Amino acid sequence: MAFIQYLTFDGTALPMPDSYEVQMEDVEADSGGETEAGTVQRDVVRMGVVSIPVSFSVSANWLKTLTGFKQKEKITVGYFDTQTLAVKTTEMYVDGYKAALVKDTSRKGLWTVSFTLREF
C-alpha cells in the first residue's frame, strides 16, 4: 500500500509528517463587524486562505533542507487538500519555524521540526 505524498516544496517530496492539519480561514475587511442593530456584517475579501501546521521527525540532512526552505521568501507547495482529497499547488511561506533535538545519535541527531505554512 502506497502512502499519500502530503507535501512537496518546489518539487521536492518531503518525508511523512508526524502531524498535518489543513486550516482554511476567511480574510475580512475592517469595515465588517456588528451593526447598531446587533446584526453581524461580514465583508469578506478572500475566502478559504490555507494554513498548514505541520511537524516532522527528521535526520540532520532533512533539518538542513527544511531550514533552507525556511530562508526562502516563497515556496511552491503541493499539499494534500482535505476537502477535495487531491493534491493542490499554491505559493506559501514558512512561519513559526522551530527545530528541537530529540536524541543525539552518531549521525548528528534526530530532530523535531515544526512550522506553519501560510498561503499568500
URBELQUI-V558705 format. One record per pair of residues at least 12 apart in sequence whose C-alpha atoms are under 8 Angstrom apart, sorted by the first residue. I is the first residue (numbers start at 1). GAP is how many residues later the second one is. D is the distance in whole Angstrom. If there is no record, write none. Layout:
i=<I;I>
gap=<GAP;GAP>
d=<D;D>
//
This chain:
i=<4;5;5;6;6;6;6;7;7;7;7;8;8;8;9;9;9;9;9;10;10;10;11;11;11;15;16;17;17;17;17;18;18;18;18;19;19;19;19;20;20;20;20;21;21;21;22;22;22;22;22;22;23;23;23;24;24;24;24;25;25;25;25;25;26;26;26;26;26;26;27;27;27;27;27;28;28;28;28;28;29;29;29;29;30;31;49;49;50;50;51;51;51;51;52;52;52;53;53;53;53;54;54;54;54;55;55;55;55;56;56;56;56;57;57;57;57;58;58;58;58;59;59;59;59;59;60;60;60;60;60;63;63;63;69;70;70;70;70;72;73;74;74;74;74;75;75;75;76;76;76;76;77;77;77;77;78;90;91;91;92;92;92;92;93;93;93;93;94;94;94;94;95;95;95;95;96;96;96;97;97;97;97;98;98;98;99;99;99;99;100;100>
gap=<76;74;75;72;73;74;81;70;71;72;73;69;70;71;60;66;67;68;69;65;66;67;65;66;67;41;40;37;38;39;40;36;37;38;39;34;35;36;37;32;33;34;35;31;32;33;28;29;30;31;59;60;27;28;29;24;25;26;27;22;23;24;25;26;18;19;20;21;22;23;17;18;19;20;22;14;15;16;17;18;13;14;15;16;13;12;70;71;68;69;65;66;67;68;64;65;66;61;62;63;64;60;61;62;63;57;58;59;60;55;56;57;58;53;54;55;56;52;53;54;55;48;49;50;51;52;47;48;49;50;51;36;48;50;25;23;24;25;27;21;20;17;18;19;20;16;17;18;13;14;15;16;12;13;14;15;12;29;28;29;25;26;27;28;24;25;26;27;21;22;23;24;20;21;22;23;18;19;20;16;17;18;19;15;16;17;12;13;14;15;12;13>
d=<8;8;7;8;5;5;8;7;6;5;7;6;5;7;8;6;6;5;7;6;5;6;8;8;8;8;7;7;6;5;7;7;5;5;7;8;5;5;7;7;6;5;7;6;6;7;7;6;5;7;7;7;6;5;6;5;5;5;6;7;5;5;7;8;7;8;6;4;5;6;6;5;5;6;7;7;5;4;5;7;8;5;6;6;8;7;6;8;6;5;7;5;4;6;5;5;7;8;6;4;6;6;6;6;8;7;6;4;7;8;6;5;6;7;6;5;6;6;5;6;7;8;8;6;5;6;7;6;6;7;7;8;7;7;8;8;6;8;7;8;6;6;6;5;8;6;5;6;7;6;5;6;6;6;6;6;7;7;6;6;6;5;4;6;6;5;7;7;7;6;5;7;6;5;6;7;8;5;6;7;6;4;7;6;5;6;7;6;4;7;5;6>
//
